[in-house]
Amino acid sequence: DYMQKTAIITLIIALVSISIYIWYSFSGYVSWISSMHFAYATAGSLLHDIIVCTWLYVFIWIFFPEFKIDTYFITWLLTILWYSINDTVVIFDRIRDNLKIYGGKWKTLKEIVDFSIEETLKRSIYTSCTFIFVLIAIFFFGPETLKWFMLLMILGWTIWTYSSIFIASPLLFELNKNTVLTVY
């Protein structure tokens, strides 16, 4: 019970802190899109990661009762949030730069978001593949005590890679789809 409360408090603090960081780092760069929208899209994407990972963990627990809400679980969720936010910031940074270059001139917001995802997709795939190779190697050749954690990390890898590309950016677009990009 104490571990569950601590996990919830830790995750809430992490989500709020990350959102404040995104709000601050994206403020004042592009005047027609609020930095709060970047923060909301990030928080929504990370909340997606937490919900899906927790659901996946509970599903695995049905078949393997040795999975419990413990420090491994909290470490796993926080690690997934960390990797997910890294990918999301790279994509959002590209969107922010492309908004400055193309916003209101040659491309719509949808085109800029799509173009930015395309530009960062190869980098995201390379980074993710490098990381998954390490996880698989540790899973098969690492110590027995880390085997289950590595399995969870492999599952989490698919979730954070998916959410940073297919949840965060479309959510940012949805928050701003009625915004008119103007040239100053």
Backbone hydrogen bonds, N-H to C=O, Kabsch-Sander energy under -0.5 kcal/mol:
donor,donor_aa,acceptor,acceptor_aa,energy
5,K,1,D,-2.2
6,T,2,Y,-2.5
7,A,3,M,-2.3
8,I,4,Q,-2.4
9,I,5,K,-2.5
10,T,6,T,-2.7
11,L,7,A,-2.5
12,I,8,I,-2.3
13,I,9,I,-2.5
14,A,10,T,-2.4
15,L,11,L,-2.7
16,V,12,I,-2.6
17,S,13,I,-2.6
18,I,14,A,-2.6
19,S,15,L,-2.3
20,I,16,V,-2.4
21,Y,17,S,-2.3
22,I,18,I,-2.6
23,W,19,S,-2.7
24,Y,20,I,-2.6
25,S,21,Y,-2.9
26,F,22,I,-1.9
27,S,24,Y,-1.0
29,Y,26,F,-0.8
33,I,30,V,-0.8
37,H,34,S,-1.0
38,F,34,S,-0.9
39,A,35,S,-1.9
40,Y,36,M,-3.1
41,A,37,H,-2.5
42,T,38,F,-2.1
43,A,39,A,-2.8
44,G,40,Y,-2.7
45,S,41,A,-2.2
46,L,42,T,-2.7
47,L,43,A,-2.6
48,H,44,G,-2.1
49,D,45,S,-2.0
50,I,46,L,-2.4
51,I,47,L,-2.7
52,V,48,H,-2.8
53,C,49,D,-2.6
54,T,50,I,-2.5
55,W,51,I,-2.5
56,L,52,V,-2.7
57,Y,53,C,-2.6
58,V,54,T,-2.5
59,F,55,W,-2.4
60,I,56,L,-2.4
61,W,57,Y,-2.2
62,I,58,V,-1.3
63,F,59,F,-0.8
63,F,60,I,-0.8
64,F,60,I,-2.4
67,F,64,F,-2.1
68,K,66,E,-0.6
70,D,68,K,-1.4
74,I,70,D,-2.0
75,T,71,T,-2.8
76,W,72,Y,-2.7
77,L,73,F,-2.5
78,L,74,I,-2.5
79,T,75,T,-2.3
80,I,76,W,-2.4
81,L,77,L,-2.4
82,W,78,L,-2.1
83,Y,79,T,-2.5
84,S,80,I,-2.6
85,I,81,L,-2.6
86,N,82,W,-1.7
87,D,83,Y,-2.0
88,T,84,S,-2.5
89,V,85,I,-2.7
90,V,86,N,-1.8
91,I,87,D,-2.0
92,F,88,T,-3.0
93,D,89,V,-2.7
94,R,90,V,-1.8
95,I,91,I,-2.4
96,R,92,F,-2.9
97,D,93,D,-2.4
98,N,94,R,-2.6
99,L,95,I,-2.3
100,K,96,R,-1.7
101,I,97,D,-1.9
102,Y,98,N,-3.4
103,G,98,N,-0.6
103,G,99,L,-1.5
104,G,107,K,-0.9
105,K,102,Y,-2.2
106,W,102,Y,-1.1
107,K,102,Y,-1.2
112,I,108,T,-2.3
113,V,109,L,-2.7
114,D,110,K,-2.6
115,F,111,E,-2.7
116,S,112,I,-2.4
117,I,113,V,-2.2
118,E,114,D,-2.3
119,E,115,F,-2.2
120,T,116,S,-1.7
121,L,117,I,-1.3
122,K,118,E,-0.6
124,S,120,T,-2.5
125,I,121,L,-2.7
126,Y,122,K,-2.7
127,T,123,R,-2.6
128,S,124,S,-2.5
129,C,125,I,-2.8
130,T,126,Y,-2.3
131,F,127,T,-2.2
132,I,128,S,-2.7
133,F,129,C,-2.1
134,V,130,T,-1.5
135,L,131,F,-2.3
136,I,132,I,-2.7
137,A,133,F,-2.2
138,I,134,V,-2.6
139,F,135,L,-2.4
140,F,136,I,-2.3
141,F,137,A,-3.0
142,G,138,I,-1.9
146,L,143,P,-1.4
147,K,144,E,-1.0
150,M,146,L,-2.7
151,L,147,K,-1.9
152,L,148,W,-2.2
153,M,149,F,-2.3
154,I,150,M,-2.3
155,L,151,L,-2.0
156,G,152,L,-3.0
157,W,153,M,-2.2
158,T,154,I,-1.2
159,I,155,L,-1.3
160,W,156,G,-2.9
161,T,157,W,-2.1
162,Y,158,T,-1.9
163,S,159,I,-2.8
164,S,160,W,-2.0
165,I,161,T,-1.1
166,F,162,Y,-3.4
167,I,163,S,-1.6
168,A,163,S,-2.5
171,L,167,I,-2.0
172,L,168,A,-2.2
173,F,169,S,-2.4
174,E,170,P,-2.7
175,L,171,L,-2.0
176,N,172,L,-0.9
176,N,173,F,-0.9
177,K,173,F,-0.6
177,K,174,E,-0.5
179,T,176,N,-2.2
181,L,179,T,-0.6
182,T,180,V,-0.5
